Amino acid sequence: MRAWVTFGIMTVAAGVALCEVGDLAPIPVEPPSGWRNVLHAWDQEQFAKPSEDAGTLHKGAMVVTLRDDLKIAIDANDPNGRGPNLVRLDFTGKGDFRNAPTLPLKWDRKEGGYRIGPGVIEVRRGERTIPVSVNGNYYRYSQFRRVLLQMGTGLEGSCRFGDTVYPVRIVDLTGDLDCDDKPTVEFRGGFLSAPVTKGDRVVVRQRHMVGADTDGTDAPLGYLLPVDGAWYRVKVSEDGTKISANPVKEATARVRLPAVKGWALLMGTQHEVRVWADKGPAEVPLDEYIVAEYNVEGLPSAPRVVIQGRSATCALEIEPGDTPFDLPLTGPLRAKPEVHRPDDGGSEVMIQLALFDALGGRVRLLRDANGKQPPPPPVEIFTTDGTKVHTGKMAYG
């Protein structure tokens, strides 16, 4: 169930403000870590032999369809080579590799498979040619094959925010290489159900960027961006060559996380705000928010407890004003036994204890100050006639 925390009503932008337009240029960006942006091929129907005029060389070459507009060829630069040693990438999706960019393919003993790249290739996108950083893996076990591929690209330049010009970067986080995807919120299923923001991001003045001298700030592309205590609406031209930022006047509410340490990530319709426990009340723009994820340590009632959770499940009306609103994430936890039976109809039954926070969001981690889980509660199972059939302990779900 979607859960929104409402901070009053959104305000509109202050009158039209003149802004300076900055230039952007395409750059390769290291693909994000983890599973984000990973293209998969493990369905064996995604693997096929190339056509005779595909532009591959080795007789054992294999074409892999990763999506409609992207095919790669596991190939070699020697028709008589002992095995594959390069990957060809076709961004038309037609399976034509005659002029396709290539990356090295090397056996990695630790991985138990081949490493694709890493390397930077040039990709044609409409009228532009952009650099793309690529890495991945190729595995083959008997007749089973699997490919994982990640790509990273972005736009970099400078933009004026108020009286200061900062380095700025647009990072592609959807893998389509266009750097123009506005945010959408999706909800993962399963017992760790959580909202996920998909879309590209605007990054301002990061340390690794030229001319940057502070840690920086970032937000989903299309969201308002906080810079130097003010909020800006960033606009990127359709051809990706220009960027500008207009200041936006926002009404705010003071929001606090009542804990010794920790943070809570609030995802709104136009804002993404992280509230820190040790920094006092935060000025949060009025919007509708999901409490997307949080990590708190040291509660008023349990100073040695650490809780991590995701996705609130009830709505709260919060009015603007000087009195801080305490995010209700640190109240008593609610425990609920859950019973799971296998899909195959077997006789095994798993009983676990699910924990929920004061908002109804599922707690995914509960630890004491020593990093240990509380002792599992005991459980006894009886038949309908009162006969005890099992004594054991629950697992935390």
N, C-alpha and C positions, 0 to 999 in steps of 0.2 A: 504494500500500500504506500502511495506517495505521501510524504509528510512535509508540510510547509510551516515555517515559522514566519508570521507576518509582522513586519515592522511598519505599521501605518500604510500610507499610500505613496507611490512613486511620485517625485516631483519632476517637472520638465526642465529642460535645459534653460539656462539664463539666456538673455537675448543674444543675437548673432554676434559672435566675436571674430575679429580678424585673426587669422593664424598663418604662420609661415609654413610653406610647403617644403618638405625635405625630399632628398633623393634616396632611392633604394636600388640595390644591385643584388642579383642572385649569388648565393654562396653555398658550398656544401656544409652540412651540419651533421655532427656525429649522431647516428640514430639513437633514440631514447633507450635507456636500459630496461631490462625486464621483458615482458611479453607484449608491451605496447607496440603497435605498428608492425607486428610480425605477420608476414604472409606465410601460410602453411600449404603444403601439398603432402597429404598422406593417404588420400583416396587414390588407389592405384589406377583409377580411370583418368586421373589428371596426368598420367605419364603415357607417352605414345612415341612411336618411331617418327622421325622427321620425313617430310616429303623429299623426293629426289632433288628438287631445286630449292631446298630450304637454305642452303649455304653452309651446312655442317660438313665436317671432313671425315670423322671417324665412323667406321661401320657400326660401332656400338653406341653411337650418339643417341640421346634420349631428350625429347621435348617435354617440358613441364608447363602446364597451364596454371598460373597462380591467380589470375583474375582475367576478366574479359579483355583488358587492354595490355596484359603483360604475360609473355611467355619467355621461358629461358631454355637454353639448350645445354645439356651436360655433354661436353665435346672434348676434343683434343686438337692440338695444332699439328699433329702428325697423323696422317691417315692410317699408318701402320703402328702407331704407338701402343704400348702395353695396357694403357688405361686412360681415363679422363684426366685432363690437366687444365682445362679452362671452362668458363661459363660464358655463353653469349646471351645478351638480353635484348629482347624485341618488345618495344613499348607501343607497337601498333596492335599487338594481339593476333597478327596474321600468321605468325610462324615463319617469317622471312628474316633470316639471320645473315644475309649476305653483306650488309654494311653495319651490322649491329655492334655496339660496344662490347668489350670482353673484360673479364676479371679472372685472375688466376684461381685454380682449384687445386688445393694441396691436402694430402693425407695428414690427419692429425691423430696421433696415437692416443693421446689423452681423451679426445672427443670420441674416439671409436668411429670416426667418419671423416669426411672431407670438409675443409674450411673454404668458403666462398669469399674471396677477397681477404682482408678489407681493401677497398680502393675507391677512387672517385672516377665517375664516368660522366660523359656529357650526354644529356637527353634533350631531344627536340620536343618542345611543348608549344604548339601553335607557331607563332612567329619568333619565338625565343628559344635559345639553347641554354639550358641550366645545368650547373654542376650538381651531382647527386652522390652522396657518400653511401656505399653499399657494403653489407657484410651478411654472412649467412652460413648455413651448414647443409651438407648433402650426405644422407646415410643410405646404405644399401645392405640388406641382410637377405641373402638368397634371392627370392623374387619380390621381396618387400622393399620399397623405396620411400624416402621421406625428404622433403626440402623445407627449410626455414630461411626466410629472407627478410632483412630489414633495410630500409632506405631512409636517408635524411637529407633534407634540403631546407633552404630558408632565404629570406631577404634581409639585407643589412644596410644601414645608412644612419642618418641622424634626423632628429625631429625636435622642434622647439616646444617645451612645456613651460608656459609662463615666461619668465625672463631667462631661462636656461635652455641651452641646446644639449641634448644627451644622445649618446649612441643608442640605437634601437634595432631590434631584430624581430622579424616575423618567422616563427618556426612551424614547419609543417608537421603536424602530429597525427594526421589521418592517413598518410602514405600515398595520397593522390598527387603529390608534388606541386600543387597549385597555390598553397599558402593563402587561401581565401575562404576557408571553411568556418562558418559561424558555429557557436557552441550549441550542442543539443545534450539533453540529460536523458540517459537511459538507466534502467534499473536491472541489475543482475538478479537472476533467480538464485535459488538454493538457500541453504541455511545461513550463509554469510551475505545475504541480500544487501546490496549497496548501490547508491546512485553513482553513475560514471559520467563525467563530462567528456564529450567527444568534440573535437574541433581544434583549430590551430591557435597558437598563443602569441601575444605580443610581449616582448621582453625588453626592458629598459635598463641601461647602464649596468650590465653585469661585469664582474671583474675580468672575465676572459675576453671582453670586447674592447676594441681599441678606444682609448680615451676615457674608459670607465674608472672611477675611483671609489665606488661604494658597491655594496652587495646587489642593489637593484630591486626591481619590482616587476611583476608580470601578471597577466590576466588573459582569459580566453579572448580571442579576437571577436569583437562585437560587444564585449562587456566594457563597462567603464573602468578606466585604469587609474589607480591611485599613484600620484607622483608628488613628492614634497608637500604632503598634507592636503592636496587638492585632487579633484576627480576630472578626468579628461575622456572625451570620446574620440578614439583614434579612427581615422579613415585612411584606407589604402586604395589607390586608384585601381581601376579594372585591369590595367596592364601590369600592375605590380611594380611600377617605377617611382611612384610618389607616395608620400605619407604626410599627414597633418594631424594635429591634435587640438580639439576645441575644449575649453574649460566648461564644466557643467556644475551648476549650483545645486547642492543636495541638502535636503533636510536629514537630520540624523537622530538616532537614539543611542543612548549609552548602554552598552552590553558588557556583562562581566561573566567570567568563568570562575566560580567559587572553588578554587583548588590551590594547592601550594605550587604545583608545576603543571604544565600541560597546555593543550591548545584544543580548539574546536574549529573545524572548517565549515563555514556557512556558504552554501551555493544558492544564489538568487537568480532572478530572471535577467538582471543586468549587472550584478555584482558578485564577486567571489571574495569573501572576507575571512581571515583567520584571526580568531580572538585568543590572546595569550593570557594564561592565568597570572603570570608574574609581572605583567605590565599594567595591571589595573584595568578599569573600564575602557572599552574601545568605542570610538565614534563610528557607528555602523549606519550606512545610508538606508533610508526607508525602502523596503523591497519585500518580496516574499522569498523566504529562504528555506532550504533543506539543511538540517544539521547532518552534513554528509558523512563526517568522520570525526572522531575525537580521541584524544589520549590524555587522561588526567591522572595525576599522582598526588596523594595527600589530600584526602577529603576532610571536611570539618568533623564528620562523625567517625572517620577511619583514616587517621593521618599516615598509615603505613601501607595503604592499598593503592594498587595501580589498576586502572580500568581502561580498556580500549573498546570502542564501539563504533557502529555505523548506522546511519539512516533512522532518523526519528520517525515516529508513526502517528503523531497527533499534531494538530494545528494550534498555535498560540497567537493571541492578539497582543501586540506590544505597541504602546503609544509612545511617541517622542516625548522627551522631557529630561530634566536634570537628574532624576532618580535612576540609578543604574538598574537594569533588568538582569537578574541572575539566570543564566541558562540552566534549566532544570535537568542537568545531566549527572548530578552528584547526590541525588537522593537515594533512598533504599532501593535495592535491586529486587526484581520480582523473579521468582524461580518457577519454571513450568516443566514437569516431566513430559518427555516426548517418546513415543514408541514407534519404531521403524521395523517393518517386515521386509524381507528380500522380495524383489520383483518376480523371482522364479517360483514363489509360493512355497518356499522351504519352511522348515519348522523353526529356524533361528529367529530370535527377536532381540533387537537392540534397544535398550532403554537409556536415554541420556537426559541430563538436566540442562535445559536452556535457560539462560539468564537474560533479563530485559531491564533496561534502564528506566528512569522516571518518565521519559518521553515515549517509551514503548519500543525503542530501538534495540536491536539485538547486541548484546555484549559479546565480543569475539575473543577477549582476553581478560583474565582476572588473575592478578598476581599480588603477593605480598612484597614487602620491601626487600626480601631476599631473593625475589624472582621466582618464587615457588607458587604453584596453584594451591588453593585451599584443599584440605582433605576431602576426597570424594564422599558424598553422603551414602550411608548404607541403604540397601533396599531389600525388602522381602516380598516375594510373590506368592499369592495364595490362589487356589482354585475357588470356584463359586461356593463350594461346600465347606470352605475354611481350611482346606489342607494346604500346608506350606510346601511349595515345590521348588523354591529357590531362595538362597540367601547370598547376597553379594554387595557390590558397590556400583553406583552410577558413574557414568563418564560425563564430563562437561561437554555440552554440544555447542 
